[in-house]
Amino acid sequence: QTITFGGLSAKTYGDANFTVSATASSSLSVTFSSTTTSVCTVSGSTVTIVAAGTCTIKADQAGDTNYNAAASVSQSFNVATKAITLTAASSPTSVTYSGSAASVTNSVSVTSGTLKSGDTVGTVTYTYTSAGGYNSTTIPTNGGTYTITPSAAVISSGKEANYRSEEHTSELQSRQ
């Protein structure tokens, strides 16, 4: 007996679960497993994507008293990273220069794309830059206009590798 198991389409991290199907020339049922469980898992014929990378699904048919086991057939597909946009915000957006670092609360939000259910944005590093050459992750102590860029965002449980993010900036004005 032989197994017919067609190719599988590329997916993106966060895509919905999907089913696979294959047939055996004996008409016996085919079982599925993942050989790359760090990227995808299989329960019955339902595939769940758990990370970006290459997913390989193996189809097997063990045979019975009338048929020998079929040779396994594997199909692989790429799971692409998910695109998101992170936009920084500061509160307040304007402070009075006092000679010391202003009390500013930064935040970041996902303004394009969505995180996979269960994933969250955790710690974010903010970089402050100015036309005058300031470039630091420390809140500036001088008057001026500073661009705030979110970077090095930590996605829950180290899942950053599953996302490709574009960072959008906000502005902090420190007035004298």
N, C-alpha and C positions, 0 to 999 in steps of 0.2 A: 504494500500500500504506500501511497505518497500523500503528502500534505500540500495543499495549495493555500498560500498565505500571501496576499498582495501587499504591495508597498504601503507605507504609512506616511501621511503628510506631516510636514514640519509644524511645530507648535511654538507657542510662546509661554514662558513662565506665567502662571496665573490663569491659563486657559482652563475651561471646564473639563471635567472628567469625560472620557469618551470610551466607546466600546470597539473592540477588534473582533474580527471573525476570520475563520479559516475552515476549510473542508478537508476531509480525508477521503481518498478514493474508495475506501471501504465503507463509507457512510458512518463510521464510528465517530464519537465526539472528540473534539480537539481541546486540549487544555493549554493555558497560556501562563507564562511566568516572565518576570523581568530579570535580565542578567545585569542590570545597572540600577539597583534599588536606591542608590543615592540620587538618581535623576528621576526615576519613575517606578511606580509599583503597580501590581496587577492583582485584582481580586475577581475571580471568575473570568469574565471577559472585559472588565472595566479597568481602564488605565487611569492612574492618577499621577499628575506631574508634580514632583516635589522640589525640583531644582532645574536650573538651566544646564545644558550639556547635551550629550548624546544618549538617547534612550534606545535600548535594544530589548525587543520583546521576542520570546522564543515560543514557538508552537510545537506541541508534542502530541503524539497519539500512541498509547502504550500497546495497542493490539489486544487481541482476545484469543480464544481457542481456535478461531478460524484465520486470524491474520497476525503476522509478526508485527512488532513495533515499527512504526514509520520513522524514517530519519527526521530529526528535528529540523525545523526551518525557522530562521531568525530574520527579523526585519528591524532596521534601525532608522531613527529619524532625529533631527536636530530640535532641541528645545532652546529657543532664543531667549535672551534676556529681555525683560519688560522695560519699556521706556516710560519714565516718569519725569516730571519737572518739579523741582523743589524751589520754592520761593521764600526768601528771607523777609522777615519783618522785625522792626524794633519798636519798642514802646518805652518811652515816647520817641517820636521821630525827630524831635528838636529839643535840645537841652541847652542850658546856659553854661558857658565855659567857666570853670571855677579853678582851674589849675590842677585838678585831680580827675581821675577817671569818673565819668558820669555813671549814675546808676541807670543802667539800660537793661531791659529784658528783651532778649532776642527769641524769636520763634521761627519755625519753618513749617510750611504747609505744602501738601502735594496739590499743585494747581493744574496739572495735566497728567492724564493716566490715573490709574488707581493701584493701590497696593493690594496684593493677594490677601484674601480673608485671613486674619490672624497675624499678618505682618504689620509692624508699626515702625514709625521713625523714632529712634531713640536719641542718643547723644549726637549733637551736631557741632562741628567746629565752625566758627564764624571768623572770616578774615576781613579786616578793615583796611581799606586803601584810600589814598587821596592823591590829587594831582600834585601835591607838594612832596610826594615820595613816601608817605607813610604806608607801611605794608606790614601788618602784624595781626596776630590773633588776640592781642590785648586791646581792650577798649581805649581809644586815644584820650590823652589828657590835654591836648591843644585844641584851640578853636579851629573850625574848618568844616568842610563837607566831606563826609566819608562814605564810601560805597561799602555796603555789607554784603559779603558773598558767603552763602552756606557751602561748606565742603566737608568731606569726610563724615558724611551722615552714616550713622550706625542703624541698620535695619534690624529689627528684632532677631535675636539669636544668630547674628552673623550672616544674615541672608543678603548682604549687599551685592554679592556676586551675581544674584539673580536679576538685578536691575541695572539699567544704564540710565544715569540721571543727568539732566541738564539743570544747572543751577541758575536761578534768577536772583538778581540783587535787589536790595532796597537801599535807602539812603538815611544816614544819620547826620543831622546838622548840629554842630556845637557852636553856639553863638557867644560872642563876647559882650 
